[in-house]
């Protein structure tokens, strides 16, 4: 249940004497925030946390290339990076939900950051020791922390104001997340892999022995300091979040439902909504993390493909900015989500017939199409859960494990079907299912909700 926030309702900005009243102006500005009466403070703090989520998450794309060179792995073994990272989303959400019920959303945010810091430090140490299994364990710990963070932060942002502006709030979070996703892979490429193509060639032509071991040790050691610094920043962020003044929001909220009582049974809608989330995250991770492998299949070098994740994330950030402007002013979040699915299908079809490296850019542009799907999908499914917000959030975050499954299926299909057919055989049906789900949902919504873009409680 959302607690009453401070009274920040708009007031006249002129003083009794007719001059400028700064305090009233600040209050009026705060009330116009996407969080309504809570103002901009919680929005900015949550955006900072989403930046940290994006910075850690979107390193997986260049990490796949890094571990492939550092540990001399094939494609399937290298793609264990997203498997271990996103499989944690399937394992840990239910325990994370139970913990959050006991400690609350605000304390859950801080503990999640501490767990992420521990996983980040563990990953850096294990890579430095050239222990791949330990490095994967570190990624799993990071995923566990992110599971707790997602369990707390997504419902917090979704419920931090009116339902009709939930997609807008999450879009703001997405801009912060994807900006980090642009910065993180680019920094990783410059700091850790400045000459990865040359290093890979040198390692390939050097026979096993002390010289090759020295090359690999120097290459892997470049990870140690950046990951130690990231762990320290996450710890500082945990302390800051614990001390920040944030409104109290309980997970079990009476969120408005988007459908009439006469629509299909609620459990079916929740299950199919979770499946839509599973497919969406899988496609998002393929476009962001697997694009390096996709680009190499078109003859692009490692020194080029290491930047492709940042290109996808730049497209996603552009999509979030467009969504912030258009939703709900021009189009409601459900219709925008449907248009996003149509755009994703069209880009996939172009990639299947376009010449040269155009398909690589089509995959990167899937970032734009993907951007507003999750910001609309999460609050819609959360609203479908009604008072069972905690349980619904758990299932949605568990569905993030699609990021482990679909990329692994993709990398297994590539030797059989080829790169582009394998990618599109997974992406196109996913967009069709998500789009079909939102069409069916809209068919069961009340007409006033369709006309205004707002959901109404039954």
Buried (B, 14 or more C-beta within 10 A) or exposed (E): EBEEBEEBEEBEBEEEEEEEBEEBBBBBBBBEBBBBBBBBBBBBBBBBBBBBBBBBBBBBBBBBBBBBBBBBBEBEBBBBBBBBBBBBBBBBBBBBBEBBBEEBBBBBBBBBBBBBBBBBBBBBBBBBBBBBEBBBBBBBBBBBBBBBBBBBBBBBBBBBBBBBBBBBBBBBBBBBBBBBBBBBBBBBBEEBBEEBBEBBEBBEEBEEEEEBEEBBEEBBBBBBEBBBEBBEBBBEBBEBBBEBEBBEBBBBBEBBBBBEEEBEEBEEBBEBBBBBBBBBBBBBBBBBBBBBBBBBBBEBEBBBBBBBBBBBBBBBBBBBBBBBEBBBEEBBBBBBBBBBBEBBBBBBEBBBEBEEEEBBBBBBBBBBBBBBBBBBBBBBBBBBBBEBBBBBBBBBBBBBBBBBBBBBBBBBBBEEBEBBEBBBBBBBEBBBBBBBBBEEBBEBBBEEBBEEBBBBEE
